[in-house]
Amino acid sequence: MALTALSHFGFLMIRGRDAEAFLQGYTTCDLTRLDHVPALLGAICNIHGKVETTMIVSRITPSATLESETESQPAANETSLLLRMHRDSVKAVESFLAKYIVFSKAKMTDVSDNWHCYGTFQQQAISDTVDISIAAMANRREIWSRQPLAATGSLNTWVTEDIKAGILWIKPDTSDTYLPQSLDLDRLEGIDFDKGCYLGQEIIARVHFLGDTKKRLFTGSSDAPLDLHTKLSFENKTIGSILAAVQAEKGYFLLAQINSASSQIDVTAGDIHVTFARIG
């Protein structure tokens, strides 16, 4: 099986009797759905509804959570949740949640050095790994492994597919900036509007039911490289910025957040003209 090493991702483990009840109050996805699906896309937001991190979360078997050969097995009533996010965000998210988890019978651990993330376009199972699939990735899936695996796939190809799908992995320099809807998480099934209360839910729900989100994700391409956060202008007014970019076979493939209801729009980035199309 051809695997792509996704070493820019890291992992946060939340484990304990109250692990799921605790995290349910801080994520946009409904963790009870893990009874029926292997993993969920979601976000952890602050009280203002702004995204601290985007993530994938999976409920994993107790034996897979052991951080060393000598560590005791989890109790029968313990839940183990593994959160995959951008590696640069793990410490910040751990710190963000630390002030809340003290009231729960659960603990958090940065296990980024103990788990490895790989991407694949193929469907064969690999023993002793966690197989991750979410609707937003379509025919792709991730493999989470305690052991390093041989990987020869192209990271640029994988990132290009993320951009085409409109999947953005928030890093510390972009945290506390975006509402989840403006990152298309509602379109990507990363927000459950029926799950009940969680941090930031009141603002996120109000935006949803009022239908006043014009900032959405668009893709485009450029012959010249554009830096992240490059401002995009239309009729001399800034309407968006570059959120992700990857070098393709010809030029550069771009993901941008743009404040526009149009399905397609021509903008300028400095002296470069780019045509963007709305995702979905």
Kinemage of the C-alpha trace (Angstrom):
@kinemage 1
@onewidth
@group {chain A} dominant
@subgroup {mainchain}
@vectorlist {calphas} color= white
{ca met a 1} P 0.000 0.000 0.000
{ca ala a 2} L 1.331 3.446 -0.934
{ca leu a 3} L 1.435 5.673 2.148
{ca thr a 4} L 2.213 9.363 2.548
{ca ala a 5} L 3.872 10.447 5.789
{ca leu a 6} L 1.859 13.306 7.309
{ca ser a 7} L 4.471 14.323 9.861
{ca his a 8} L 3.030 17.826 10.217
{ca phe a 9} L 0.213 16.320 12.284
{ca gly a 10} L 0.304 15.583 16.017
{ca phe a 11} L -1.934 13.862 18.562
{ca leu a 12} L -3.633 14.678 21.846
{ca met a 13} L -5.006 11.819 23.940
{ca ile a 14} L -7.961 12.381 26.284
{ca arg a 15} L -8.590 9.373 28.465
{ca gly a 16} L -10.711 8.546 31.487
{ca arg a 17} L -14.238 7.858 32.719
{ca asp a 18} L -15.375 11.388 31.803
{ca ala a 19} L -13.265 11.813 28.660
{ca glu a 20} L -16.126 11.777 26.197
{ca ala a 21} L -18.525 13.804 28.341
{ca phe a 22} L -15.793 16.394 28.824
{ca leu a 23} L -14.827 16.759 25.165
{ca gln a 24} L -18.480 16.801 24.075
{ca gly a 25} L -18.697 20.225 25.726
{ca tyr a 26} L -15.805 21.658 23.698
{ca thr a 27} L -16.135 20.368 20.152
{ca thr a 28} L -18.444 21.206 17.254
{ca cys a 29} L -19.011 17.551 16.318
{ca asp a 30} L -21.292 15.147 18.198
{ca leu a 31} L -19.105 12.475 19.772
{ca thr a 32} L -22.032 10.090 20.226
{ca arg a 33} L -21.784 9.489 16.467
{ca leu a 34} L -18.567 7.577 17.148
{ca asp a 35} L -20.871 4.668 17.976
{ca his a 36} L -21.468 4.400 14.217
{ca val a 37} L -18.484 5.967 12.414
{ca pro a 38} L -14.723 5.496 12.894
{ca ala a 39} L -13.880 9.194 13.185
{ca leu a 40} L -15.304 12.706 13.081
{ca leu a 41} L -14.096 15.988 11.680
{ca gly a 42} L -14.636 18.928 14.015
{ca ala a 43} L -13.242 21.970 15.742
{ca ile a 44} L -12.558 23.165 19.252
{ca cys a 45} L -13.715 26.769 19.645
{ca asn a 46} L -13.406 29.453 22.285
{ca ile a 47} L -16.255 31.269 24.013
{ca his a 48} L -16.496 33.703 21.083
{ca gly a 49} L -17.080 30.850 18.621
{ca lys a 50} L -13.651 31.245 17.005
{ca val a 51} L -11.740 28.104 16.067
{ca glu a 52} L -8.800 27.149 18.269
{ca thr a 53} L -8.065 24.066 16.185
{ca thr a 54} L -9.562 21.869 13.503
{ca met a 55} L -9.175 18.169 14.177
{ca ile a 56} L -10.171 14.577 13.572
{ca val a 57} L -11.240 12.605 16.642
{ca ser a 58} L -11.582 8.851 17.040
{ca arg a 59} L -12.522 6.591 19.935
{ca ile a 60} L -9.814 3.949 20.165
{ca thr a 61} L -9.490 0.634 21.940
{ca pro a 62} L -7.915 0.647 25.423
{ca ser a 63} L -4.940 -1.504 24.379
{ca ala a 64} L -3.950 1.052 21.740
{ca thr a 65} L -3.672 3.858 24.300
{ca leu a 66} L -0.798 2.446 26.305
{ca glu a 67} L 2.072 4.914 26.296
{ca ser a 68} L 4.611 2.344 27.491
{ca glu a 69} L 4.844 -1.423 27.855
{ca thr a 70} L 4.719 -1.111 31.650
{ca glu a 71} L 1.693 1.174 31.878
{ca ser a 72} L -1.399 -0.411 33.409
{ca gln a 73} L -4.410 -1.205 31.263
{ca pro a 74} L -7.200 1.384 31.348
{ca ala a 75} L -10.188 0.537 33.548
{ca ala a 76} L -13.183 -1.050 31.856
{ca asn a 77} L -15.277 2.114 32.168
{ca glu a 78} L -12.614 4.422 30.700
{ca thr a 79} L -12.940 6.005 27.278
{ca ser a 80} L -9.920 6.856 25.146
{ca leu a 81} L -10.214 9.594 22.530
{ca leu a 82} L -7.390 10.385 20.122
{ca leu a 83} L -7.423 13.851 18.545
{ca arg a 84} L -5.353 14.469 15.418
{ca met a 85} L -4.562 18.103 14.615
{ca his a 86} L -1.686 20.162 13.248
{ca arg a 87} L 1.383 19.295 15.314
{ca asp a 88} L 2.075 22.965 16.064
{ca ser a 89} L -1.350 23.263 17.709
{ca val a 90} L -1.164 20.353 20.145
{ca lys a 91} L 0.514 22.183 23.035
{ca ala a 92} L -1.688 25.256 22.608
{ca val a 93} L -4.883 23.170 22.579
{ca glu a 94} L -3.705 21.160 25.573
{ca ser a 95} L -3.139 24.419 27.449
{ca phe a 96} L -6.501 25.800 26.310
{ca leu a 97} L -8.421 22.743 27.572
{ca ala a 98} L -6.373 22.317 30.750
{ca lys a 99} L -8.350 24.934 32.678
{ca tyr a 100} L -11.586 23.025 31.992
{ca ile a 101} L -10.560 19.375 32.318
{ca val a 102} L -9.623 19.767 36.011
{ca phe a 103} L -13.321 19.336 36.825
{ca ser a 104} L -13.550 15.962 35.044
{ca lys a 105} L -12.251 12.469 35.712
{ca ala a 106} L -10.086 12.546 32.602
{ca lys a 107} L -6.547 13.403 31.647
{ca met a 108} L -4.864 14.801 28.554
{ca thr a 109} L -1.531 13.758 27.127
{ca asp a 110} L 0.435 15.034 24.149
{ca val a 111} L 1.237 11.751 22.378
{ca ser a 112} L 2.628 13.253 19.175
{ca asp a 113} L 5.914 11.410 19.681
{ca asn a 114} L 4.106 8.097 20.176
{ca trp a 115} L 1.781 8.132 17.172
{ca his a 116} L 2.408 8.492 13.439
{ca cys a 117} L -0.056 9.709 10.809
{ca tyr a 118} L -0.137 8.517 7.191
{ca gly a 119} L -2.417 9.157 4.254
{ca thr a 120} L -3.488 6.677 1.598
{ca phe a 121} L -5.758 6.516 -1.443
{ca gln a 122} L -6.092 2.743 -1.112
{ca gln a 123} L -8.484 0.679 0.990
{ca gln a 124} L -6.455 -2.246 2.323
{ca ala a 125} L -6.355 -2.562 6.095
{ca ile a 126} L -3.077 -2.556 8.025
{ca ser a 127} L -2.917 -4.602 11.199
{ca asp a 128} L -2.189 -2.912 14.544
{ca thr a 129} L -3.185 0.537 13.228
{ca val a 130} L -6.220 2.801 13.542
{ca asp a 131} L -8.053 3.198 10.240
{ca ile a 132} L -9.553 6.684 9.838
{ca ser a 133} L -12.093 7.788 7.263
{ca ile a 134} L -14.306 10.888 7.187
{ca ala a 135} L -16.781 12.035 4.554
{ca ala a 136} L -14.762 15.159 3.723
{ca met a 137} L -11.842 13.046 2.480
{ca ala a 138} L -13.998 11.077 0.027
{ca asn a 139} L -11.858 8.178 -1.275
{ca arg a 140} L -8.865 9.024 0.930
{ca arg a 141} L -8.207 7.856 4.465
{ca glu a 142} L -5.636 8.190 7.220
{ca ile a 143} L -3.705 5.497 9.048
{ca trp a 144} L -2.734 6.203 12.672
{ca ser a 145} L 0.039 3.936 13.885
{ca arg a 146} L 2.093 3.460 17.035
{ca gln a 147} L 4.948 2.245 14.837
{ca pro a 148} L 6.608 4.049 11.896
{ca leu a 149} L 5.588 2.683 8.507
{ca ala a 150} L 7.285 2.819 5.108
{ca ala a 151} L 5.955 5.801 3.160
{ca thr a 152} L 6.767 6.898 -0.385
{ca gly a 153} L 3.765 9.056 -1.301
{ca ser a 154} L 3.943 12.732 -2.230
{ca leu a 155} L 2.990 15.156 0.539
{ca asn a 156} L 2.227 17.849 -2.053
{ca thr a 157} L -0.319 15.552 -3.694
{ca trp a 158} L -2.002 14.928 -0.351
{ca val a 159} L -2.092 18.623 0.586
{ca thr a 160} L -3.509 19.449 -2.852
{ca glu a 161} L -6.393 17.054 -2.208
{ca asp a 162} L -7.026 18.679 1.186
{ca ile a 163} L -7.156 22.089 -0.485
{ca lys a 164} L -9.496 20.854 -3.226
{ca ala a 165} L -11.824 19.515 -0.530
{ca gly a 166} L -11.563 22.746 1.454
{ca ile a 167} L -10.014 21.120 4.530
{ca leu a 168} L -7.850 23.524 6.530
{ca trp a 169} L -5.788 22.432 9.518
{ca ile a 170} L -5.546 25.419 11.853
{ca lys a 171} L -2.155 26.347 13.306
{ca pro a 172} L -1.426 28.709 16.225
{ca asp a 173} L -0.938 31.693 13.910
{ca thr a 174} L -4.491 31.254 12.572
{ca ser a 175} L -6.261 30.186 15.785
{ca asp a 176} L -8.885 32.430 17.395
{ca thr a 177} L -9.513 34.006 13.974
{ca tyr a 178} L -12.279 32.173 12.111
{ca leu a 179} L -15.801 31.003 12.811
{ca pro a 180} L -16.145 27.331 11.839
{ca gln a 181} L -18.694 28.151 9.123
{ca ser a 182} L -16.209 30.470 7.416
{ca leu a 183} L -13.900 27.434 7.179
{ca asp a 184} L -16.734 25.458 5.550
{ca leu a 185} L -16.955 23.055 8.488
{ca asp a 186} L -20.736 23.024 8.182
{ca arg a 187} L -20.411 21.875 4.553
{ca leu a 188} L -17.816 19.275 5.565
{ca glu a 189} L -20.047 17.753 8.284
{ca gly a 190} L -17.783 19.150 10.988
{ca ile a 191} L -20.559 20.946 12.913
{ca asp a 192} L -23.589 19.291 14.492
{ca phe a 193} L -26.323 21.873 15.058
{ca asp a 194} L -28.469 19.458 17.102
{ca lys a 195} L -25.952 18.195 19.658
{ca gly a 196} L -26.619 20.755 22.378
{ca cys a 197} L -24.319 23.092 24.255
{ca tyr a 198} L -20.582 23.405 23.810
{ca leu a 199} L -18.160 26.274 24.181
{ca gly a 200} L -18.949 28.917 21.547
{ca gln a 201} L -22.127 27.103 20.451
{ca glu a 202} L -24.479 30.050 20.998
{ca ile a 203} L -22.598 32.277 18.547
{ca ile a 204} L -22.019 29.477 16.022
{ca ala a 205} L -25.709 28.514 16.083
{ca arg a 206} L -26.847 32.146 15.753
{ca val a 207} L -24.711 32.633 12.639
{ca his a 208} L -26.085 29.397 11.196
{ca phe a 209} L -29.761 30.135 11.769
{ca leu a 210} L -29.482 33.752 10.657
{ca gly a 211} L -27.659 32.591 7.526
{ca asp a 212} L -25.341 35.591 7.471
{ca thr a 213} L -22.006 33.909 6.699
{ca lys a 214} L -20.575 35.323 3.487
{ca lys a 215} L -16.961 34.410 4.215
{ca arg a 216} L -16.321 31.046 2.575
{ca leu a 217} L -13.486 28.972 1.146
{ca phe a 218} L -12.396 29.293 -2.482
{ca thr a 219} L -9.702 27.553 -4.521
{ca gly a 220} L -7.538 29.040 -7.246
{ca ser a 221} L -4.172 28.653 -8.930
{ca ser a 222} L -1.251 30.934 -9.664
{ca asp a 223} L 1.878 30.707 -11.775
{ca ala a 224} L 3.803 32.586 -9.065
{ca pro a 225} L 4.053 31.672 -5.361
{ca leu a 226} L 1.898 33.617 -2.909
{ca asp a 227} L 2.672 33.818 0.797
{ca leu a 228} L 0.170 32.664 3.388
{ca his a 229} L -2.076 35.489 4.618
{ca thr a 230} L -1.526 37.469 1.383
{ca lys a 231} L -4.432 39.905 1.114
{ca leu a 232} L -6.826 39.524 -1.815
{ca ser a 233} L -8.503 42.584 -3.294
{ca phe a 234} L -11.546 43.210 -5.453
{ca glu a 235} L -12.323 46.700 -6.742
{ca asn a 236} L -9.643 48.120 -4.424
{ca lys a 237} L -11.221 46.519 -1.350
{ca thr a 238} L -9.660 43.701 0.659
{ca ile a 239} L -12.095 40.780 0.631
{ca gly a 240} L -9.981 37.824 1.704
{ca ser a 241} L -6.605 36.199 2.179
{ca ile a 242} L -4.605 33.080 1.310
{ca leu a 243} L -4.985 30.317 3.925
{ca ala a 244} L -3.013 27.499 2.296
{ca ala a 245} L -0.821 26.978 -0.757
{ca val a 246} L 0.995 24.062 -2.316
{ca gln a 247} L 3.240 23.715 -5.334
{ca ala a 248} L 1.557 21.702 -8.059
{ca glu a 249} L 2.912 20.262 -11.310
{ca lys a 250} L 2.246 23.627 -12.918
{ca gly a 251} L 2.291 26.628 -10.642
{ca tyr a 252} L 0.675 26.776 -7.209
{ca phe a 253} L -2.676 25.609 -5.906
{ca leu a 254} L -4.316 27.986 -3.415
{ca leu a 255} L -6.970 27.940 -0.705
{ca ala a 256} L -8.430 31.285 0.324
{ca gln a 257} L -11.142 32.662 2.542
{ca ile a 258} L -13.102 35.275 0.595
{ca asn a 259} L -16.011 37.459 1.609
{ca ser a 260} L -18.199 36.995 -1.444
{ca ala a 261} L -21.478 35.340 -2.339
{ca ser a 262} L -20.263 34.730 -5.902
{ca ser a 263} L -19.401 31.259 -7.134
{ca gln a 264} L -16.372 32.656 -8.995
{ca ile a 265} L -14.423 35.866 -8.561
{ca asp a 266} L -11.325 37.514 -10.041
{ca val a 267} L -9.100 39.128 -7.407
{ca thr a 268} L -5.664 40.677 -7.154
{ca ala a 269} L -2.883 39.678 -4.807
{ca gly a 270} L -0.373 42.484 -5.076
{ca asp a 271} L 0.202 42.680 -8.823
{ca ile a 272} L -0.962 39.095 -9.483
{ca his a 273} L -4.445 38.338 -10.796
{ca val a 274} L -6.090 35.114 -9.640
{ca thr a 275} L -9.472 33.579 -10.395
{ca phe a 276} L -11.021 31.782 -7.435
{ca ala a 277} L -13.972 29.383 -7.432
{ca arg a 278} L -16.101 28.691 -4.405
{ca ile a 279} L -15.816 25.145 -3.054
{ca gly a 280} L -19.020 23.152 -3.051
